[in-house]
Amino acid sequence: MCTTKVLTIDKRGMDLLLRHGVYAKTHYHIKETYKLKKFFDNLLGYNLYDLFPEIKENL
């Protein structure tokens, strides 16, 4: 993603909102992002963040 840090969806979302602001479709995009995270969690059978130890350390 466009930063040098590895971020969770929550932290990345806050970063984007603070830099770019909120628009009419922002809520929709946030909901869809969480749906994608849930989809991949279910596909893997565990939390997607488990694949990235640097994220787990910073939760």
A tleap script that builds the chain and sets N, CA, C and O, in Angstrom:
source leaprc.protein.ff14SB
mol = sequence {
  NMET CYS THR THR LYS VAL LEU THR ILE ASP
  LYS ARG GLY MET ASP LEU LEU LEU ARG HIE
  GLY VAL TYR ALA LYS THR HIE TYR HIE ILE
  LYS GLU THR TYR LYS LEU LYS LYS PHE PHE
  ASP ASN LEU LEU GLY TYR ASN LEU TYR ASP
  LEU PHE PRO GLU ILE LYS GLU ASN CLEU
}
set mol.1.N position { 0.861 -1.166 0.000 }
set mol.1.CA position { 0.000 0.000 0.000 }
set mol.1.C position { 0.903 1.222 0.000 }
set mol.1.O position { 2.120 1.039 0.034 }
set mol.2.N position { 0.450 2.345 -0.032 }
set mol.2.CA position { 1.245 3.549 -0.274 }
set mol.2.C position { 1.993 4.090 0.941 }
set mol.2.O position { 2.253 5.291 1.014 }
set mol.3.N position { 2.337 3.243 1.880 }
set mol.3.CA position { 3.134 3.680 3.022 }
set mol.3.C position { 4.302 2.720 3.192 }
set mol.3.O position { 4.335 1.654 2.577 }
set mol.4.N position { 5.254 3.101 4.022 }
set mol.4.CA position { 6.396 2.227 4.287 }
set mol.4.C position { 6.093 1.253 5.413 }
set mol.4.O position { 6.864 0.325 5.654 }
set mol.5.N position { 4.972 1.456 6.107 }
set mol.5.CA position { 4.592 0.589 7.215 }
set mol.5.C position { 3.568 -0.443 6.759 }
set mol.5.O position { 2.813 -0.210 5.815 }
set mol.6.N position { 3.551 -1.582 7.438 }
set mol.6.CA position { 2.509 -2.585 7.219 }
set mol.6.C position { 1.392 -2.263 8.200 }
set mol.6.O position { 1.627 -2.182 9.406 }
set mol.7.N position { 0.175 -2.078 7.690 }
set mol.7.CA position { -0.938 -1.613 8.507 }
set mol.7.C position { -2.128 -2.558 8.437 }
set mol.7.O position { -2.306 -3.288 7.462 }
set mol.8.N position { -2.931 -2.531 9.480 }
set mol.8.CA position { -4.199 -3.249 9.460 }
set mol.8.C position { -5.203 -2.436 8.646 }
set mol.8.O position { -4.933 -1.290 8.286 }
set mol.9.N position { -6.337 -3.019 8.363 }
set mol.9.CA position { -7.386 -2.303 7.641 }
set mol.9.C position { -7.808 -1.058 8.414 }
set mol.9.O position { -8.013 0.002 7.823 }
set mol.10.N position { -7.938 -1.183 9.733 }
set mol.10.CA position { -8.358 -0.051 10.562 }
set mol.10.C position { -7.374 1.110 10.465 }
set mol.10.O position { -7.767 2.255 10.239 }
set mol.11.N position { -6.102 0.801 10.637 }
set mol.11.CA position { -5.084 1.850 10.611 }
set mol.11.C position { -4.934 2.452 9.224 }
set mol.11.O position { -4.766 3.664 9.090 }
set mol.12.N position { -4.992 1.619 8.188 }
set mol.12.CA position { -4.899 2.116 6.815 }
set mol.12.C position { -6.100 2.992 6.485 }
set mol.12.O position { -5.954 4.030 5.840 }
set mol.13.N position { -7.276 2.584 6.921 }
set mol.13.CA position { -8.474 3.384 6.693 }
set mol.13.C position { -8.385 4.751 7.348 }
set mol.13.O position { -8.731 5.762 6.737 }
set mol.14.N position { -7.923 4.784 8.583 }
set mol.14.CA position { -7.763 6.061 9.277 }
set mol.14.C position { -6.748 6.937 8.556 }
set mol.14.O position { -6.955 8.144 8.426 }
set mol.15.N position { -5.658 6.346 8.088 }
set mol.15.CA position { -4.642 7.079 7.347 }
set mol.15.C position { -5.253 7.731 6.107 }
set mol.15.O position { -5.024 8.911 5.840 }
set mol.16.N position { -6.031 6.953 5.353 }
set mol.16.CA position { -6.661 7.482 4.145 }
set mol.16.C position { -7.687 8.567 4.455 }
set mol.16.O position { -7.731 9.596 3.782 }
set mol.17.N position { -8.506 8.336 5.471 }
set mol.17.CA position { -9.525 9.318 5.819 }
set mol.17.C position { -8.914 10.632 6.277 }
set mol.17.O position { -9.414 11.703 5.934 }
set mol.18.N position { -7.845 10.559 7.045 }
set mol.18.CA position { -7.194 11.777 7.519 }
set mol.18.C position { -6.528 12.544 6.374 }
set mol.18.O position { -6.522 13.775 6.371 }
set mol.19.N position { -5.974 11.824 5.416 }
set mol.19.CA position { -5.285 12.491 4.313 }
set mol.19.C position { -6.228 12.970 3.213 }
set mol.19.O position { -5.987 14.014 2.607 }
set mol.20.N position { -7.299 12.220 2.947 }
set mol.20.CA position { -8.144 12.527 1.796 }
set mol.20.C position { -9.562 12.964 2.141 }
set mol.20.O position { -10.268 13.487 1.278 }
set mol.21.N position { -9.989 12.763 3.371 }
set mol.21.CA position { -11.331 13.170 3.762 }
set mol.21.C position { -12.384 12.113 3.491 }
set mol.21.O position { -12.086 11.031 2.986 }
set mol.22.N position { -13.613 12.444 3.832 }
set mol.22.CA position { -14.748 11.534 3.700 }
set mol.22.C position { -15.637 12.020 2.560 }
set mol.22.O position { -15.906 13.214 2.430 }
set mol.23.N position { -16.081 11.086 1.748 }
set mol.23.CA position { -16.945 11.408 0.620 }
set mol.23.C position { -18.239 10.598 0.720 }
set mol.23.O position { -18.413 9.803 1.643 }
set mol.24.N position { -19.124 10.805 -0.218 }
set mol.24.CA position { -20.450 10.170 -0.182 }
set mol.24.C position { -20.366 8.648 -0.158 }
set mol.24.O position { -21.176 8.007 0.512 }
set mol.25.N position { -19.428 8.062 -0.855 }
set mol.25.CA position { -19.321 6.604 -0.959 }
set mol.25.C position { -18.322 5.997 0.031 }
set mol.25.O position { -18.060 4.795 -0.027 }
set mol.26.N position { -17.770 6.788 0.921 }
set mol.26.CA position { -16.760 6.288 1.859 }
set mol.26.C position { -17.300 5.131 2.698 }
set mol.26.O position { -16.620 4.118 2.861 }
set mol.27.N position { -18.493 5.270 3.223 }
set mol.27.CA position { -19.083 4.225 4.062 }
set mol.27.C position { -19.193 2.913 3.291 }
set mol.27.O position { -18.894 1.848 3.830 }
set mol.28.N position { -19.617 2.988 2.047 }
set mol.28.CA position { -19.728 1.805 1.202 }
set mol.28.C position { -18.372 1.117 1.044 }
set mol.28.O position { -18.280 -0.104 1.175 }
set mol.29.N position { -17.332 1.883 0.767 }
set mol.29.CA position { -16.002 1.313 0.557 }
set mol.29.C position { -15.450 0.672 1.830 }
set mol.29.O position { -14.786 -0.363 1.772 }
set mol.30.N position { -15.721 1.283 2.965 }
set mol.30.CA position { -15.276 0.715 4.239 }
set mol.30.C position { -15.971 -0.626 4.481 }
set mol.30.O position { -15.320 -1.602 4.851 }
set mol.31.N position { -17.289 -0.679 4.273 }
set mol.31.CA position { -18.031 -1.925 4.462 }
set mol.31.C position { -17.528 -3.017 3.537 }
set mol.31.O position { -17.364 -4.162 3.960 }
set mol.32.N position { -17.281 -2.679 2.281 }
set mol.32.CA position { -16.809 -3.668 1.320 }
set mol.32.C position { -15.401 -4.159 1.650 }
set mol.32.O position { -15.086 -5.326 1.419 }
set mol.33.N position { -14.569 -3.302 2.177 }
set mol.33.CA position { -13.220 -3.705 2.587 }
set mol.33.C position { -13.292 -4.740 3.699 }
set mol.33.O position { -12.567 -5.734 3.675 }
set mol.34.N position { -14.172 -4.505 4.680 }
set mol.34.CA position { -14.329 -5.476 5.760 }
set mol.34.C position { -14.941 -6.788 5.266 }
set mol.34.O position { -14.622 -7.855 5.790 }
set mol.35.N position { -15.815 -6.716 4.267 }
set mol.35.CA position { -16.360 -7.944 3.680 }
set mol.35.C position { -15.256 -8.760 3.009 }
set mol.35.O position { -15.232 -9.985 3.120 }
set mol.36.N position { -14.341 -8.079 2.311 }
set mol.36.CA position { -13.213 -8.769 1.688 }
set mol.36.C position { -12.319 -9.423 2.734 }
set mol.36.O position { -11.882 -10.559 2.555 }
set mol.37.N position { -12.048 -8.714 3.819 }
set mol.37.CA position { -11.225 -9.276 4.898 }
set mol.37.C position { -11.890 -10.528 5.452 }
set mol.37.O position { -11.231 -11.546 5.660 }
set mol.38.N position { -13.194 -10.453 5.688 }
set mol.38.CA position { -13.932 -11.607 6.211 }
set mol.38.C position { -13.913 -12.764 5.216 }
set mol.38.O position { -13.775 -13.921 5.614 }
set mol.39.N position { -14.051 -12.461 3.926 }
set mol.39.CA position { -14.005 -13.483 2.884 }
set mol.39.C position { -12.677 -14.233 2.933 }
set mol.39.O position { -12.660 -15.464 2.919 }
set mol.40.N position { -11.577 -13.509 2.990 }
set mol.40.CA position { -10.263 -14.146 3.022 }
set mol.40.C position { -10.015 -14.885 4.338 }
set mol.40.O position { -9.375 -15.936 4.344 }
set mol.41.N position { -10.517 -14.344 5.452 }
set mol.41.CA position { -10.424 -15.064 6.728 }
set mol.41.C position { -11.137 -16.406 6.625 }
set mol.41.O position { -10.606 -17.428 7.058 }
set mol.42.N position { -12.326 -16.408 6.058 }
set mol.42.CA position { -13.105 -17.652 5.909 }
set mol.42.C position { -12.443 -18.611 4.927 }
set mol.42.O position { -12.439 -19.821 5.152 }
set mol.43.N position { -11.892 -18.092 3.855 }
set mol.43.CA position { -11.214 -18.910 2.861 }
set mol.43.C position { -9.990 -19.609 3.465 }
set mol.43.O position { -9.738 -20.786 3.208 }
set mol.44.N position { -9.242 -18.858 4.268 }
set mol.44.CA position { -8.054 -19.412 4.915 }
set mol.44.C position { -8.408 -20.321 6.092 }
set mol.44.O position { -7.704 -21.293 6.367 }
set mol.45.N position { -9.488 -20.002 6.776 }
set mol.45.CA position { -9.856 -20.733 7.977 }
set mol.45.C position { -9.220 -20.147 9.227 }
set mol.45.O position { -9.334 -20.718 10.312 }
set mol.46.N position { -8.559 -19.022 9.080 }
set mol.46.CA position { -7.973 -18.295 10.214 }
set mol.46.C position { -7.810 -16.834 9.812 }
set mol.46.O position { -8.069 -16.458 8.669 }
set mol.47.N position { -7.377 -16.021 10.765 }
set mol.47.CA position { -7.236 -14.587 10.551 }
set mol.47.C position { -6.142 -14.303 9.520 }
set mol.47.O position { -5.019 -14.790 9.653 }
set mol.48.N position { -6.464 -13.532 8.519 }
set mol.48.CA position { -5.521 -13.146 7.468 }
set mol.48.C position { -4.253 -12.525 8.047 }
set mol.48.O position { -3.161 -12.728 7.516 }
set mol.49.N position { -4.395 -11.779 9.120 }
set mol.49.CA position { -3.245 -11.110 9.735 }
set mol.49.C position { -2.229 -12.101 10.300 }
set mol.49.O position { -1.080 -11.733 10.541 }
set mol.50.N position { -2.636 -13.347 10.513 }
set mol.50.CA position { -1.692 -14.359 10.992 }
set mol.50.C position { -0.580 -14.616 9.979 }
set mol.50.O position { 0.488 -15.106 10.346 }
set mol.51.N position { -0.816 -14.296 8.724 }
set mol.51.CA position { 0.206 -14.471 7.693 }
set mol.51.C position { 1.293 -13.397 7.763 }
set mol.51.O position { 2.358 -13.544 7.164 }
set mol.52.N position { 1.021 -12.325 8.492 }
set mol.52.CA position { 1.936 -11.196 8.556 }
set mol.52.C position { 2.315 -10.900 10.007 }
set mol.52.O position { 1.624 -10.144 10.690 }
set mol.53.N position { 3.416 -11.496 10.479 }
set mol.53.CA position { 3.803 -11.326 11.884 }
set mol.53.C position { 4.017 -9.865 12.281 }
set mol.53.O position { 3.778 -9.505 13.434 }
set mol.54.N position { 4.463 -9.020 11.352 }
set mol.54.CA position { 4.693 -7.617 11.673 }
set mol.54.C position { 3.385 -6.894 12.017 }
set mol.54.O position { 3.396 -5.924 12.774 }
set mol.55.N position { 2.268 -7.360 11.467 }
set mol.55.CA position { 0.958 -6.796 11.832 }
set mol.55.C position { 0.545 -7.297 13.198 }
set mol.55.O position { 0.082 -6.520 14.034 }
set mol.56.N position { 0.707 -8.589 13.432 }
set mol.56.CA position { 0.301 -9.184 14.715 }
set mol.56.C position { 1.044 -8.536 15.878 }
set mol.56.O position { 0.478 -8.386 16.961 }
set mol.57.N position { 2.290 -8.155 15.672 }
set mol.57.CA position { 3.084 -7.517 16.720 }
set mol.57.C position { 2.571 -6.123 17.067 }
set mol.57.O position { 2.753 -5.658 18.192 }
set mol.58.N position { 1.934 -5.458 16.115 }
set mol.58.CA position { 1.499 -4.064 16.315 }
set mol.58.C position { 0.017 -3.911 16.587 }
set mol.58.O position { -0.476 -2.783 16.612 }
set mol.59.N position { -0.721 -5.003 16.793 }
set mol.59.CA position { -2.153 -4.907 17.072 }
set mol.59.C position { -2.414 -4.354 18.412 }
set mol.59.O position { -3.572 -4.208 18.804 }
savepdb mol mol.pdb
quit
